[in-house]
Amino acid sequence: QVIQWGSDGKVAENKGITRVPPPNLLVFGAEARRKNTAFAVERFLNIAEALPALKLFVIGVSRKQQRQELIEMATLRGLADRIVLPGFLSEDELDELIRNATALLYLSLYEGFGLPVLEAIERGVPVIASDRTSIPEVLEGAIGCFSLENPQAIEQAIIDLATVPGERQRWLLVQQEVLTRFDWK
């Protein structure tokens, strides 16, 4: 069994991720280019000034060089204190972050399935995702799939979910419909 974003206790100790108050964005980043982590961080950096309380949690970045590159991106914009890179987390810590997120940014270049999309929706968190490979099949026409060639639309979606009353609930009502098509069988 492989657990990519959680931990078996050997990978990560408790990182102090408890009762993380919203608003937060969550990204599952990794060393693999396909995760498109820097692109997701750039979307946050472009809207961070408009949303001064919003923080970005980038989960799963453990390689030192990649961590330094992401921190440098944020530091150049004066936003290093708004990005959290906890590495891999325990299942409880990950669950806490997901449940308290304003949205999940899942802007991968390609995925075999994209289980975090369903996990976030099931926990009541809207997903802003790329329109690549399997992800549109998972969301099947529901709001939330965006072309990576239109980063401004992604950024506007983040702003809307964080600021427009009722927008998160509207997205969730539509996105939760996809859950009826999936089960562990």
MODELLER restraints for C-alpha pairs under 7 A, 6 or more apart:
rsr = mdl.restraints
at = mdl.atoms
rsr.add(forms.Gaussian(group=physical.xy_distance, feature=features.Distance(at['CA:5:A'], at['CA:59:A']), mean=6.99, stdev=0.5))
rsr.add(forms.Gaussian(group=physical.xy_distance, feature=features.Distance(at['CA:5:A'], at['CA:60:A']), mean=5.91, stdev=0.5))
rsr.add(forms.Gaussian(group=physical.xy_distance, feature=features.Distance(at['CA:5:A'], at['CA:88:A']), mean=5.75, stdev=0.5))
rsr.add(forms.Gaussian(group=physical.xy_distance, feature=features.Distance(at['CA:5:A'], at['CA:89:A']), mean=6.67, stdev=0.5))
rsr.add(forms.Gaussian(group=physical.xy_distance, feature=features.Distance(at['CA:6:A'], at['CA:88:A']), mean=5.88, stdev=0.5))
rsr.add(forms.Gaussian(group=physical.xy_distance, feature=features.Distance(at['CA:6:A'], at['CA:89:A']), mean=4.92, stdev=0.5))
rsr.add(forms.Gaussian(group=physical.xy_distance, feature=features.Distance(at['CA:6:A'], at['CA:90:A']), mean=5.00, stdev=0.5))
rsr.add(forms.Gaussian(group=physical.xy_distance, feature=features.Distance(at['CA:6:A'], at['CA:91:A']), mean=5.04, stdev=0.5))
rsr.add(forms.Gaussian(group=physical.xy_distance, feature=features.Distance(at['CA:6:A'], at['CA:94:A']), mean=6.56, stdev=0.5))
rsr.add(forms.Gaussian(group=physical.xy_distance, feature=features.Distance(at['CA:7:A'], at['CA:88:A']), mean=6.29, stdev=0.5))
rsr.add(forms.Gaussian(group=physical.xy_distance, feature=features.Distance(at['CA:7:A'], at['CA:89:A']), mean=5.57, stdev=0.5))
rsr.add(forms.Gaussian(group=physical.xy_distance, feature=features.Distance(at['CA:7:A'], at['CA:90:A']), mean=4.82, stdev=0.5))
rsr.add(forms.Gaussian(group=physical.xy_distance, feature=features.Distance(at['CA:7:A'], at['CA:91:A']), mean=6.54, stdev=0.5))
rsr.add(forms.Gaussian(group=physical.xy_distance, feature=features.Distance(at['CA:9:A'], at['CA:90:A']), mean=6.76, stdev=0.5))
rsr.add(forms.Gaussian(group=physical.xy_distance, feature=features.Distance(at['CA:11:A'], at['CA:88:A']), mean=6.85, stdev=0.5))
rsr.add(forms.Gaussian(group=physical.xy_distance, feature=features.Distance(at['CA:12:A'], at['CA:88:A']), mean=5.92, stdev=0.5))
rsr.add(forms.Gaussian(group=physical.xy_distance, feature=features.Distance(at['CA:12:A'], at['CA:89:A']), mean=5.89, stdev=0.5))
rsr.add(forms.Gaussian(group=physical.xy_distance, feature=features.Distance(at['CA:12:A'], at['CA:90:A']), mean=6.91, stdev=0.5))
rsr.add(forms.Gaussian(group=physical.xy_distance, feature=features.Distance(at['CA:14:A'], at['CA:90:A']), mean=6.87, stdev=0.5))
rsr.add(forms.Gaussian(group=physical.xy_distance, feature=features.Distance(at['CA:15:A'], at['CA:86:A']), mean=6.66, stdev=0.5))
rsr.add(forms.Gaussian(group=physical.xy_distance, feature=features.Distance(at['CA:17:A'], at['CA:93:A']), mean=5.54, stdev=0.5))
rsr.add(forms.Gaussian(group=physical.xy_distance, feature=features.Distance(at['CA:18:A'], at['CA:93:A']), mean=6.65, stdev=0.5))
rsr.add(forms.Gaussian(group=physical.xy_distance, feature=features.Distance(at['CA:18:A'], at['CA:96:A']), mean=6.65, stdev=0.5))
rsr.add(forms.Gaussian(group=physical.xy_distance, feature=features.Distance(at['CA:19:A'], at['CA:96:A']), mean=6.98, stdev=0.5))
rsr.add(forms.Gaussian(group=physical.xy_distance, feature=features.Distance(at['CA:20:A'], at['CA:97:A']), mean=6.72, stdev=0.5))
rsr.add(forms.Gaussian(group=physical.xy_distance, feature=features.Distance(at['CA:20:A'], at['CA:100:A']), mean=6.70, stdev=0.5))
rsr.add(forms.Gaussian(group=physical.xy_distance, feature=features.Distance(at['CA:21:A'], at['CA:100:A']), mean=6.63, stdev=0.5))
rsr.add(forms.Gaussian(group=physical.xy_distance, feature=features.Distance(at['CA:22:A'], at['CA:100:A']), mean=5.77, stdev=0.5))
rsr.add(forms.Gaussian(group=physical.xy_distance, feature=features.Distance(at['CA:22:A'], at['CA:101:A']), mean=6.18, stdev=0.5))
rsr.add(forms.Gaussian(group=physical.xy_distance, feature=features.Distance(at['CA:22:A'], at['CA:102:A']), mean=6.57, stdev=0.5))
rsr.add(forms.Gaussian(group=physical.xy_distance, feature=features.Distance(at['CA:23:A'], at['CA:53:A']), mean=6.58, stdev=0.5))
rsr.add(forms.Gaussian(group=physical.xy_distance, feature=features.Distance(at['CA:23:A'], at['CA:54:A']), mean=5.02, stdev=0.5))
rsr.add(forms.Gaussian(group=physical.xy_distance, feature=features.Distance(at['CA:23:A'], at['CA:55:A']), mean=6.67, stdev=0.5))
rsr.add(forms.Gaussian(group=physical.xy_distance, feature=features.Distance(at['CA:23:A'], at['CA:101:A']), mean=6.46, stdev=0.5))
rsr.add(forms.Gaussian(group=physical.xy_distance, feature=features.Distance(at['CA:23:A'], at['CA:102:A']), mean=5.52, stdev=0.5))
rsr.add(forms.Gaussian(group=physical.xy_distance, feature=features.Distance(at['CA:24:A'], at['CA:54:A']), mean=5.35, stdev=0.5))
rsr.add(forms.Gaussian(group=physical.xy_distance, feature=features.Distance(at['CA:24:A'], at['CA:55:A']), mean=4.78, stdev=0.5))
rsr.add(forms.Gaussian(group=physical.xy_distance, feature=features.Distance(at['CA:24:A'], at['CA:56:A']), mean=5.70, stdev=0.5))
rsr.add(forms.Gaussian(group=physical.xy_distance, feature=features.Distance(at['CA:24:A'], at['CA:101:A']), mean=4.87, stdev=0.5))
rsr.add(forms.Gaussian(group=physical.xy_distance, feature=features.Distance(at['CA:24:A'], at['CA:102:A']), mean=5.34, stdev=0.5))
rsr.add(forms.Gaussian(group=physical.xy_distance, feature=features.Distance(at['CA:25:A'], at['CA:55:A']), mean=6.22, stdev=0.5))
rsr.add(forms.Gaussian(group=physical.xy_distance, feature=features.Distance(at['CA:25:A'], at['CA:56:A']), mean=4.78, stdev=0.5))
rsr.add(forms.Gaussian(group=physical.xy_distance, feature=features.Distance(at['CA:25:A'], at['CA:57:A']), mean=6.16, stdev=0.5))
rsr.add(forms.Gaussian(group=physical.xy_distance, feature=features.Distance(at['CA:25:A'], at['CA:101:A']), mean=5.54, stdev=0.5))
rsr.add(forms.Gaussian(group=physical.xy_distance, feature=features.Distance(at['CA:25:A'], at['CA:102:A']), mean=5.68, stdev=0.5))
rsr.add(forms.Gaussian(group=physical.xy_distance, feature=features.Distance(at['CA:25:A'], at['CA:103:A']), mean=5.30, stdev=0.5))
rsr.add(forms.Gaussian(group=physical.xy_distance, feature=features.Distance(at['CA:25:A'], at['CA:104:A']), mean=5.91, stdev=0.5))
rsr.add(forms.Gaussian(group=physical.xy_distance, feature=features.Distance(at['CA:25:A'], at['CA:105:A']), mean=6.94, stdev=0.5))
rsr.add(forms.Gaussian(group=physical.xy_distance, feature=features.Distance(at['CA:26:A'], at['CA:56:A']), mean=5.94, stdev=0.5))
rsr.add(forms.Gaussian(group=physical.xy_distance, feature=features.Distance(at['CA:26:A'], at['CA:57:A']), mean=4.93, stdev=0.5))
rsr.add(forms.Gaussian(group=physical.xy_distance, feature=features.Distance(at['CA:26:A'], at['CA:58:A']), mean=6.10, stdev=0.5))
rsr.add(forms.Gaussian(group=physical.xy_distance, feature=features.Distance(at['CA:26:A'], at['CA:101:A']), mean=6.31, stdev=0.5))
rsr.add(forms.Gaussian(group=physical.xy_distance, feature=features.Distance(at['CA:26:A'], at['CA:103:A']), mean=6.46, stdev=0.5))
rsr.add(forms.Gaussian(group=physical.xy_distance, feature=features.Distance(at['CA:26:A'], at['CA:104:A']), mean=4.80, stdev=0.5))
rsr.add(forms.Gaussian(group=physical.xy_distance, feature=features.Distance(at['CA:26:A'], at['CA:105:A']), mean=6.03, stdev=0.5))
rsr.add(forms.Gaussian(group=physical.xy_distance, feature=features.Distance(at['CA:27:A'], at['CA:57:A']), mean=6.19, stdev=0.5))
rsr.add(forms.Gaussian(group=physical.xy_distance, feature=features.Distance(at['CA:27:A'], at['CA:58:A']), mean=4.77, stdev=0.5))
rsr.add(forms.Gaussian(group=physical.xy_distance, feature=features.Distance(at['CA:27:A'], at['CA:59:A']), mean=6.11, stdev=0.5))
rsr.add(forms.Gaussian(group=physical.xy_distance, feature=features.Distance(at['CA:27:A'], at['CA:104:A']), mean=6.07, stdev=0.5))
rsr.add(forms.Gaussian(group=physical.xy_distance, feature=features.Distance(at['CA:27:A'], at['CA:105:A']), mean=5.22, stdev=0.5))
rsr.add(forms.Gaussian(group=physical.xy_distance, feature=features.Distance(at['CA:27:A'], at['CA:106:A']), mean=6.39, stdev=0.5))
rsr.add(forms.Gaussian(group=physical.xy_distance, feature=features.Distance(at['CA:28:A'], at['CA:58:A']), mean=5.85, stdev=0.5))
rsr.add(forms.Gaussian(group=physical.xy_distance, feature=features.Distance(at['CA:28:A'], at['CA:59:A']), mean=4.89, stdev=0.5))
rsr.add(forms.Gaussian(group=physical.xy_distance, feature=features.Distance(at['CA:28:A'], at['CA:60:A']), mean=6.17, stdev=0.5))
rsr.add(forms.Gaussian(group=physical.xy_distance, feature=features.Distance(at['CA:29:A'], at['CA:35:A']), mean=5.87, stdev=0.5))
rsr.add(forms.Gaussian(group=physical.xy_distance, feature=features.Distance(at['CA:29:A'], at['CA:37:A']), mean=5.02, stdev=0.5))
rsr.add(forms.Gaussian(group=physical.xy_distance, feature=features.Distance(at['CA:29:A'], at['CA:58:A']), mean=5.84, stdev=0.5))
rsr.add(forms.Gaussian(group=physical.xy_distance, feature=features.Distance(at['CA:29:A'], at['CA:59:A']), mean=5.69, stdev=0.5))
rsr.add(forms.Gaussian(group=physical.xy_distance, feature=features.Distance(at['CA:29:A'], at['CA:60:A']), mean=5.47, stdev=0.5))
rsr.add(forms.Gaussian(group=physical.xy_distance, feature=features.Distance(at['CA:29:A'], at['CA:61:A']), mean=5.69, stdev=0.5))
rsr.add(forms.Gaussian(group=physical.xy_distance, feature=features.Distance(at['CA:30:A'], at['CA:37:A']), mean=6.77, stdev=0.5))
rsr.add(forms.Gaussian(group=physical.xy_distance, feature=features.Distance(at['CA:30:A'], at['CA:60:A']), mean=5.49, stdev=0.5))
rsr.add(forms.Gaussian(group=physical.xy_distance, feature=features.Distance(at['CA:30:A'], at['CA:61:A']), mean=4.87, stdev=0.5))
rsr.add(forms.Gaussian(group=physical.xy_distance, feature=features.Distance(at['CA:31:A'], at['CA:61:A']), mean=6.59, stdev=0.5))
rsr.add(forms.Gaussian(group=physical.xy_distance, feature=features.Distance(at['CA:31:A'], at['CA:63:A']), mean=6.84, stdev=0.5))
rsr.add(forms.Gaussian(group=physical.xy_distance, feature=features.Distance(at['CA:31:A'], at['CA:66:A']), mean=6.89, stdev=0.5))
rsr.add(forms.Gaussian(group=physical.xy_distance, feature=features.Distance(at['CA:34:A'], at['CA:108:A']), mean=5.66, stdev=0.5))
rsr.add(forms.Gaussian(group=physical.xy_distance, feature=features.Distance(at['CA:34:A'], at['CA:109:A']), mean=4.83, stdev=0.5))
rsr.add(forms.Gaussian(group=physical.xy_distance, feature=features.Distance(at['CA:34:A'], at['CA:110:A']), mean=5.84, stdev=0.5))
rsr.add(forms.Gaussian(group=physical.xy_distance, feature=features.Distance(at['CA:35:A'], at['CA:108:A']), mean=4.50, stdev=0.5))
rsr.add(forms.Gaussian(group=physical.xy_distance, feature=features.Distance(at['CA:35:A'], at['CA:109:A']), mean=6.28, stdev=0.5))
rsr.add(forms.Gaussian(group=physical.xy_distance, feature=features.Distance(at['CA:36:A'], at['CA:107:A']), mean=6.32, stdev=0.5))
rsr.add(forms.Gaussian(group=physical.xy_distance, feature=features.Distance(at['CA:36:A'], at['CA:108:A']), mean=5.27, stdev=0.5))
rsr.add(forms.Gaussian(group=physical.xy_distance, feature=features.Distance(at['CA:36:A'], at['CA:109:A']), mean=6.25, stdev=0.5))
rsr.add(forms.Gaussian(group=physical.xy_distance, feature=features.Distance(at['CA:38:A'], at['CA:70:A']), mean=6.82, stdev=0.5))
rsr.add(forms.Gaussian(group=physical.xy_distance, feature=features.Distance(at['CA:40:A'], at['CA:105:A']), mean=6.85, stdev=0.5))
rsr.add(forms.Gaussian(group=physical.xy_distance, feature=features.Distance(at['CA:40:A'], at['CA:107:A']), mean=6.36, stdev=0.5))
rsr.add(forms.Gaussian(group=physical.xy_distance, feature=features.Distance(at['CA:43:A'], at['CA:151:A']), mean=7.00, stdev=0.5))
rsr.add(forms.Gaussian(group=physical.xy_distance, feature=features.Distance(at['CA:43:A'], at['CA:155:A']), mean=5.80, stdev=0.5))
rsr.add(forms.Gaussian(group=physical.xy_distance, feature=features.Distance(at['CA:45:A'], at['CA:74:A']), mean=6.93, stdev=0.5))
rsr.add(forms.Gaussian(group=physical.xy_distance, feature=features.Distance(at['CA:47:A'], at['CA:155:A']), mean=6.46, stdev=0.5))
rsr.add(forms.Gaussian(group=physical.xy_distance, feature=features.Distance(at['CA:48:A'], at['CA:54:A']), mean=6.80, stdev=0.5))
rsr.add(forms.Gaussian(group=physical.xy_distance, feature=features.Distance(at['CA:55:A'], at['CA:82:A']), mean=4.84, stdev=0.5))
rsr.add(forms.Gaussian(group=physical.xy_distance, feature=features.Distance(at['CA:55:A'], at['CA:83:A']), mean=5.91, stdev=0.5))
rsr.add(forms.Gaussian(group=physical.xy_distance, feature=features.Distance(at['CA:56:A'], at['CA:82:A']), mean=6.27, stdev=0.5))
rsr.add(forms.Gaussian(group=physical.xy_distance, feature=features.Distance(at['CA:56:A'], at['CA:83:A']), mean=4.82, stdev=0.5))
rsr.add(forms.Gaussian(group=physical.xy_distance, feature=features.Distance(at['CA:56:A'], at['CA:84:A']), mean=6.13, stdev=0.5))
rsr.add(forms.Gaussian(group=physical.xy_distance, feature=features.Distance(at['CA:57:A'], at['CA:83:A']), mean=6.00, stdev=0.5))
rsr.add(forms.Gaussian(group=physical.xy_distance, feature=features.Distance(at['CA:57:A'], at['CA:84:A']), mean=4.77, stdev=0.5))
rsr.add(forms.Gaussian(group=physical.xy_distance, feature=features.Distance(at['CA:57:A'], at['CA:85:A']), mean=6.09, stdev=0.5))
rsr.add(forms.Gaussian(group=physical.xy_distance, feature=features.Distance(at['CA:58:A'], at['CA:84:A']), mean=6.24, stdev=0.5))
rsr.add(forms.Gaussian(group=physical.xy_distance, feature=features.Distance(at['CA:58:A'], at['CA:85:A']), mean=5.18, stdev=0.5))
rsr.add(forms.Gaussian(group=physical.xy_distance, feature=features.Distance(at['CA:59:A'], at['CA:85:A']), mean=6.28, stdev=0.5))
rsr.add(forms.Gaussian(group=physical.xy_distance, feature=features.Distance(at['CA:59:A'], at['CA:86:A']), mean=6.21, stdev=0.5))
rsr.add(forms.Gaussian(group=physical.xy_distance, feature=features.Distance(at['CA:59:A'], at['CA:87:A']), mean=5.42, stdev=0.5))
rsr.add(forms.Gaussian(group=physical.xy_distance, feature=features.Distance(at['CA:59:A'], at['CA:88:A']), mean=6.12, stdev=0.5))
rsr.add(forms.Gaussian(group=physical.xy_distance, feature=features.Distance(at['CA:60:A'], at['CA:87:A']), mean=4.56, stdev=0.5))
rsr.add(forms.Gaussian(group=physical.xy_distance, feature=features.Distance(at['CA:60:A'], at['CA:88:A']), mean=4.75, stdev=0.5))
rsr.add(forms.Gaussian(group=physical.xy_distance, feature=features.Distance(at['CA:61:A'], at['CA:67:A']), mean=6.39, stdev=0.5))
rsr.add(forms.Gaussian(group=physical.xy_distance, feature=features.Distance(at['CA:61:A'], at['CA:85:A']), mean=6.83, stdev=0.5))
rsr.add(forms.Gaussian(group=physical.xy_distance, feature=features.Distance(at['CA:61:A'], at['CA:87:A']), mean=5.06, stdev=0.5))
rsr.add(forms.Gaussian(group=physical.xy_distance, feature=features.Distance(at['CA:62:A'], at['CA:87:A']), mean=5.18, stdev=0.5))
rsr.add(forms.Gaussian(group=physical.xy_distance, feature=features.Distance(at['CA:71:A'], at['CA:80:A']), mean=6.03, stdev=0.5))
rsr.add(forms.Gaussian(group=physical.xy_distance, feature=features.Distance(at['CA:74:A'], at['CA:80:A']), mean=4.66, stdev=0.5))
rsr.add(forms.Gaussian(group=physical.xy_distance, feature=features.Distance(at['CA:98:A'], at['CA:120:A']), mean=6.32, stdev=0.5))
rsr.add(forms.Gaussian(group=physical.xy_distance, feature=features.Distance(at['CA:99:A'], at['CA:123:A']), mean=5.82, stdev=0.5))
rsr.add(forms.Gaussian(group=physical.xy_distance, feature=features.Distance(at['CA:99:A'], at['CA:124:A']), mean=6.90, stdev=0.5))
rsr.add(forms.Gaussian(group=physical.xy_distance, feature=features.Distance(at['CA:99:A'], at['CA:125:A']), mean=6.71, stdev=0.5))
rsr.add(forms.Gaussian(group=physical.xy_distance, feature=features.Distance(at['CA:101:A'], at['CA:125:A']), mean=6.48, stdev=0.5))
rsr.add(forms.Gaussian(group=physical.xy_distance, feature=features.Distance(at['CA:102:A'], at['CA:125:A']), mean=6.53, stdev=0.5))
rsr.add(forms.Gaussian(group=physical.xy_distance, feature=features.Distance(at['CA:102:A'], at['CA:162:A']), mean=6.49, stdev=0.5))
rsr.add(forms.Gaussian(group=physical.xy_distance, feature=features.Distance(at['CA:103:A'], at['CA:125:A']), mean=5.52, stdev=0.5))
rsr.add(forms.Gaussian(group=physical.xy_distance, feature=features.Distance(at['CA:103:A'], at['CA:126:A']), mean=5.06, stdev=0.5))
rsr.add(forms.Gaussian(group=physical.xy_distance, feature=features.Distance(at['CA:103:A'], at['CA:127:A']), mean=5.59, stdev=0.5))
rsr.add(forms.Gaussian(group=physical.xy_distance, feature=features.Distance(at['CA:103:A'], at['CA:128:A']), mean=6.95, stdev=0.5))
rsr.add(forms.Gaussian(group=physical.xy_distance, feature=features.Distance(at['CA:104:A'], at['CA:120:A']), mean=6.93, stdev=0.5))
rsr.add(forms.Gaussian(group=physical.xy_distance, feature=features.Distance(at['CA:104:A'], at['CA:125:A']), mean=6.87, stdev=0.5))
rsr.add(forms.Gaussian(group=physical.xy_distance, feature=features.Distance(at['CA:104:A'], at['CA:126:A']), mean=6.44, stdev=0.5))
rsr.add(forms.Gaussian(group=physical.xy_distance, feature=features.Distance(at['CA:104:A'], at['CA:127:A']), mean=4.81, stdev=0.5))
rsr.add(forms.Gaussian(group=physical.xy_distance, feature=features.Distance(at['CA:104:A'], at['CA:128:A']), mean=6.10, stdev=0.5))
rsr.add(forms.Gaussian(group=physical.xy_distance, feature=features.Distance(at['CA:105:A'], at['CA:127:A']), mean=6.15, stdev=0.5))
rsr.add(forms.Gaussian(group=physical.xy_distance, feature=features.Distance(at['CA:105:A'], at['CA:128:A']), mean=4.99, stdev=0.5))
rsr.add(forms.Gaussian(group=physical.xy_distance, feature=features.Distance(at['CA:105:A'], at['CA:129:A']), mean=5.98, stdev=0.5))
rsr.add(forms.Gaussian(group=physical.xy_distance, feature=features.Distance(at['CA:106:A'], at['CA:127:A']), mean=6.99, stdev=0.5))
rsr.add(forms.Gaussian(group=physical.xy_distance, feature=features.Distance(at['CA:106:A'], at['CA:128:A']), mean=6.07, stdev=0.5))
rsr.add(forms.Gaussian(group=physical.xy_distance, feature=features.Distance(at['CA:106:A'], at['CA:129:A']), mean=4.51, stdev=0.5))
rsr.add(forms.Gaussian(group=physical.xy_distance, feature=features.Distance(at['CA:106:A'], at['CA:130:A']), mean=6.48, stdev=0.5))
rsr.add(forms.Gaussian(group=physical.xy_distance, feature=features.Distance(at['CA:107:A'], at['CA:129:A']), mean=5.02, stdev=0.5))
rsr.add(forms.Gaussian(group=physical.xy_distance, feature=features.Distance(at['CA:107:A'], at['CA:130:A']), mean=4.57, stdev=0.5))
rsr.add(forms.Gaussian(group=physical.xy_distance, feature=features.Distance(at['CA:108:A'], at['CA:130:A']), mean=6.13, stdev=0.5))
rsr.add(forms.Gaussian(group=physical.xy_distance, feature=features.Distance(at['CA:109:A'], at['CA:132:A']), mean=6.10, stdev=0.5))
rsr.add(forms.Gaussian(group=physical.xy_distance, feature=features.Distance(at['CA:110:A'], at['CA:132:A']), mean=5.78, stdev=0.5))
rsr.add(forms.Gaussian(group=physical.xy_distance, feature=features.Distance(at['CA:110:A'], at['CA:133:A']), mean=5.39, stdev=0.5))
rsr.add(forms.Gaussian(group=physical.xy_distance, feature=features.Distance(at['CA:111:A'], at['CA:133:A']), mean=6.31, stdev=0.5))
rsr.add(forms.Gaussian(group=physical.xy_distance, feature=features.Distance(at['CA:111:A'], at['CA:134:A']), mean=6.04, stdev=0.5))
rsr.add(forms.Gaussian(group=physical.xy_distance, feature=features.Distance(at['CA:112:A'], at['CA:134:A']), mean=6.22, stdev=0.5))
rsr.add(forms.Gaussian(group=physical.xy_distance, feature=features.Distance(at['CA:113:A'], at['CA:134:A']), mean=5.44, stdev=0.5))
rsr.add(forms.Gaussian(group=physical.xy_distance, feature=features.Distance(at['CA:113:A'], at['CA:135:A']), mean=6.73, stdev=0.5))
rsr.add(forms.Gaussian(group=physical.xy_distance, feature=features.Distance(at['CA:114:A'], at['CA:135:A']), mean=6.21, stdev=0.5))
rsr.add(forms.Gaussian(group=physical.xy_distance, feature=features.Distance(at['CA:117:A'], at['CA:127:A']), mean=6.45, stdev=0.5))
rsr.add(forms.Gaussian(group=physical.xy_distance, feature=features.Distance(at['CA:118:A'], at['CA:179:A']), mean=6.98, stdev=0.5))
rsr.add(forms.Gaussian(group=physical.xy_distance, feature=features.Distance(at['CA:120:A'], at['CA:126:A']), mean=6.84, stdev=0.5))
rsr.add(forms.Gaussian(group=physical.xy_distance, feature=features.Distance(at['CA:121:A'], at['CA:127:A']), mean=6.89, stdev=0.5))
rsr.add(forms.Gaussian(group=physical.xy_distance, feature=features.Distance(at['CA:121:A'], at['CA:172:A']), mean=6.97, stdev=0.5))
rsr.add(forms.Gaussian(group=physical.xy_distance, feature=features.Distance(at['CA:121:A'], at['CA:175:A']), mean=6.72, stdev=0.5))
rsr.add(forms.Gaussian(group=physical.xy_distance, feature=features.Distance(at['CA:121:A'], at['CA:176:A']), mean=6.10, stdev=0.5))
rsr.add(forms.Gaussian(group=physical.xy_distance, feature=features.Distance(at['CA:122:A'], at['CA:176:A']), mean=6.96, stdev=0.5))
rsr.add(forms.Gaussian(group=physical.xy_distance, feature=features.Distance(at['CA:124:A'], at['CA:172:A']), mean=6.64, stdev=0.5))
rsr.add(forms.Gaussian(group=physical.xy_distance, feature=features.Distance(at['CA:125:A'], at['CA:172:A']), mean=6.98, stdev=0.5))
rsr.add(forms.Gaussian(group=physical.xy_distance, feature=features.Distance(at['CA:126:A'], at['CA:168:A']), mean=6.48, stdev=0.5))
rsr.add(forms.Gaussian(group=physical.xy_distance, feature=features.Distance(at['CA:126:A'], at['CA:171:A']), mean=6.14, stdev=0.5))
rsr.add(forms.Gaussian(group=physical.xy_distance, feature=features.Distance(at['CA:126:A'], at['CA:172:A']), mean=5.56, stdev=0.5))
rsr.add(forms.Gaussian(group=physical.xy_distance, feature=features.Distance(at['CA:127:A'], at['CA:144:A']), mean=6.00, stdev=0.5))
rsr.add(forms.Gaussian(group=physical.xy_distance, feature=features.Distance(at['CA:128:A'], at['CA:144:A']), mean=4.79, stdev=0.5))
rsr.add(forms.Gaussian(group=physical.xy_distance, feature=features.Distance(at['CA:128:A'], at['CA:145:A']), mean=6.29, stdev=0.5))
rsr.add(forms.Gaussian(group=physical.xy_distance, feature=features.Distance(at['CA:129:A'], at['CA:144:A']), mean=5.82, stdev=0.5))
rsr.add(forms.Gaussian(group=physical.xy_distance, feature=features.Distance(at['CA:129:A'], at['CA:145:A']), mean=4.88, stdev=0.5))
rsr.add(forms.Gaussian(group=physical.xy_distance, feature=features.Distance(at['CA:129:A'], at['CA:146:A']), mean=6.10, stdev=0.5))
rsr.add(forms.Gaussian(group=physical.xy_distance, feature=features.Distance(at['CA:130:A'], at['CA:145:A']), mean=5.28, stdev=0.5))
rsr.add(forms.Gaussian(group=physical.xy_distance, feature=features.Distance(at['CA:130:A'], at['CA:146:A']), mean=4.97, stdev=0.5))
rsr.add(forms.Gaussian(group=physical.xy_distance, feature=features.Distance(at['CA:130:A'], at['CA:147:A']), mean=5.90, stdev=0.5))
rsr.add(forms.Gaussian(group=physical.xy_distance, feature=features.Distance(at['CA:130:A'], at['CA:148:A']), mean=6.16, stdev=0.5))
rsr.add(forms.Gaussian(group=physical.xy_distance, feature=features.Distance(at['CA:131:A'], at['CA:145:A']), mean=4.98, stdev=0.5))
rsr.add(forms.Gaussian(group=physical.xy_distance, feature=features.Distance(at['CA:131:A'], at['CA:146:A']), mean=5.23, stdev=0.5))
rsr.add(forms.Gaussian(group=physical.xy_distance, feature=features.Distance(at['CA:131:A'], at['CA:147:A']), mean=5.46, stdev=0.5))
rsr.add(forms.Gaussian(group=physical.xy_distance, feature=features.Distance(at['CA:136:A'], at['CA:145:A']), mean=6.49, stdev=0.5))
rsr.add(forms.Gaussian(group=physical.xy_distance, feature=features.Distance(at['CA:139:A'], at['CA:175:A']), mean=6.90, stdev=0.5))
rsr.add(forms.Gaussian(group=physical.xy_distance, feature=features.Distance(at['CA:139:A'], at['CA:178:A']), mean=6.19, stdev=0.5))
rsr.add(forms.Gaussian(group=physical.xy_distance, feature=features.Distance(at['CA:142:A'], at['CA:174:A']), mean=5.96, stdev=0.5))
rsr.add(forms.Gaussian(group=physical.xy_distance, feature=features.Distance(at['CA:142:A'], at['CA:175:A']), mean=5.57, stdev=0.5))
rsr.add(forms.Gaussian(group=physical.xy_distance, feature=features.Distance(at['CA:143:A'], at['CA:171:A']), mean=6.51, stdev=0.5))
rsr.add(forms.Gaussian(group=physical.xy_distance, feature=features.Distance(at['CA:143:A'], at['CA:174:A']), mean=6.83, stdev=0.5))
rsr.add(forms.Gaussian(group=physical.xy_distance, feature=features.Distance(at['CA:143:A'], at['CA:175:A']), mean=6.74, stdev=0.5))
rsr.add(forms.Gaussian(group=physical.xy_distance, feature=features.Distance(at['CA:146:A'], at['CA:154:A']), mean=6.53, stdev=0.5))
rsr.add(forms.Gaussian(group=physical.xy_distance, feature=features.Distance(at['CA:160:A'], at['CA:167:A']), mean=6.67, stdev=0.5))
rsr.add(forms.Gaussian(group=physical.xy_distance, feature=features.Distance(at['CA:161:A'], at['CA:167:A']), mean=5.52, stdev=0.5))
rsr.add(forms.Gaussian(group=physical.xy_distance, feature=features.Distance(at['CA:161:A'], at['CA:168:A']), mean=5.26, stdev=0.5))
